[in-house]
């Protein structure tokens, strides 16, 4: 049996993070969130751990956005199981980055996400999308 080498150039966190950012920038003009699963499907990620790959990429983007004083593009991604909110990791990372200082499971989380989403729509829907050749 021949074992083919795995091409992980599209799934390593920085490379995948750039694909995620480009995709989210393209949908920003709709001002509608997407789910983790829909994002994984749109990027044609393959199991195992597709949602984990997405969350790692989103955390990477949150760090980049914080370092560059931009709204979190990750605010576009929500959990179907959390009534329109991102997964708890979004709030954990926002806390570590100094942008959120309340209870991630409390009502402040919804208010924070609402404000983060609105800021992301305003900023990212008007930002220039880099030409990558990736049509995802």
C-alpha positions as CSV (number, residue, x, y, z in Angstrom):
1,X,0.0,0.0,0.0
2,X,1.3,3.4,-1.0
3,X,0.9,6.2,1.5
4,X,0.5,9.6,0.0
5,X,2.0,12.6,1.8
6,X,-0.5,14.8,3.4
7,X,-0.6,18.3,2.0
8,X,-1.3,20.4,5.1
9,X,-0.5,23.7,3.4
10,X,-4.1,24.6,3.4
11,X,-4.9,23.4,6.9
12,X,-2.1,24.8,9.0
13,X,-3.4,27.6,11.2
14,X,-1.9,30.6,9.5
15,X,-2.8,29.4,6.0
16,X,-6.2,28.4,7.1
17,X,-6.7,31.6,9.0
18,X,-6.0,33.6,5.9
19,X,-8.6,31.6,3.9
20,X,-11.1,32.1,6.8
21,X,-10.4,35.9,6.8
22,X,-10.8,36.1,3.0
23,X,-14.1,34.2,3.1
24,X,-15.5,36.2,6.0
25,X,-14.5,39.5,4.3
26,X,-16.4,38.3,1.2
27,X,-19.6,37.7,3.3
28,X,-19.3,40.8,5.5
29,X,-21.3,42.9,3.1
30,X,-24.3,40.6,3.9
31,X,-24.1,41.6,7.5
32,X,-25.2,38.1,8.5
33,X,-23.4,35.6,10.7
34,X,-22.3,32.1,9.6
35,X,-22.0,29.0,11.7
36,X,-18.8,27.1,12.4
37,X,-20.1,24.2,10.4
38,X,-21.2,26.3,7.4
39,X,-17.7,28.0,7.4
40,X,-16.0,24.6,7.5
41,X,-18.2,23.4,4.6
42,X,-17.6,26.5,2.6
43,X,-13.9,26.1,2.9
44,X,-14.3,22.4,2.1
45,X,-12.4,21.2,5.1
46,X,-12.3,17.5,5.6
47,X,-12.6,15.6,8.8
48,X,-11.3,14.9,11.3
49,X,-11.6,17.9,13.6
50,X,-13.0,20.4,11.1
51,X,-14.6,22.6,13.8
52,X,-11.4,22.5,15.8
53,X,-9.5,23.7,12.7
54,X,-11.9,26.6,12.3
55,X,-11.7,27.6,16.0
56,X,-7.9,27.6,15.9
57,X,-7.9,29.7,12.8
58,X,-10.5,32.1,14.3
59,X,-8.4,32.5,17.5
60,X,-5.4,33.2,15.3
61,X,-7.4,35.9,13.5
62,X,-8.5,37.4,16.8
63,X,-4.9,37.8,17.9
64,X,-4.0,39.5,14.6
65,X,-7.0,41.8,14.8
66,X,-6.2,42.8,18.4
67,X,-2.6,43.4,17.5
68,X,-3.7,45.7,14.6
69,X,-6.5,47.4,16.6
70,X,-9.2,46.0,14.2
71,X,-12.7,44.7,15.1
72,X,-12.8,40.9,15.4
73,X,-13.6,39.3,12.1
74,X,-14.3,36.2,14.1
75,X,-17.5,37.9,15.4
76,X,-19.1,36.7,12.1
77,X,-19.0,33.1,13.2
78,X,-21.6,31.8,15.6
79,X,-22.6,28.5,17.2
80,X,-26.0,27.0,16.1
81,X,-26.3,25.7,19.6
82,X,-25.8,29.0,21.4
83,X,-28.7,31.1,20.2
84,X,-26.7,33.3,17.8
85,X,-23.6,33.6,20.0
86,X,-20.1,32.4,19.2
87,X,-18.6,29.4,21.1
88,X,-17.2,30.1,24.6
89,X,-13.7,30.2,23.1
90,X,-14.5,33.5,21.4
91,X,-15.1,35.1,24.7
92,X,-12.1,33.5,26.4
93,X,-9.8,34.8,23.7
94,X,-11.4,38.2,23.8
95,X,-10.8,38.2,27.6
96,X,-7.1,37.2,27.2
97,X,-6.7,40.0,24.6
98,X,-8.2,42.6,27.0
99,X,-11.4,43.3,25.0
100,X,-14.0,41.6,27.2
101,X,-14.0,41.5,31.0
102,X,-17.4,40.0,31.9
103,X,-18.9,36.5,32.4
104,X,-18.8,34.7,29.1
105,X,-22.0,32.9,30.0
106,X,-23.8,36.0,31.3
107,X,-25.9,38.6,29.5
108,X,-22.9,40.8,29.0
109,X,-21.7,38.2,26.4
110,X,-24.6,38.8,24.1
111,X,-24.1,42.6,24.4
112,X,-20.4,42.3,23.7
113,X,-21.0,40.0,20.7
114,X,-23.6,42.4,19.4
115,X,-21.2,45.3,19.5
116,X,-18.3,43.2,18.1
117,X,-20.5,42.0,15.3
118,X,-21.7,45.5,14.4
119,X,-18.1,46.8,14.5
120,X,-17.0,43.9,12.3
121,X,-19.7,44.6,9.7
122,X,-18.8,48.3,9.5
123,X,-15.1,47.7,9.2
124,X,-14.8,44.4,7.3
125,X,-17.6,45.1,4.7
126,X,-15.7,48.1,3.5
127,X,-12.2,46.6,3.6
128,X,-10.3,45.6,0.6
129,X,-10.3,41.8,0.0
130,X,-6.8,40.6,-0.9
131,X,-6.5,38.8,-4.2
132,X,-5.5,35.2,-3.3
133,X,-6.9,33.2,-6.2
134,X,-8.9,31.2,-3.6
135,X,-12.5,31.1,-4.6
136,X,-13.8,29.7,-1.3
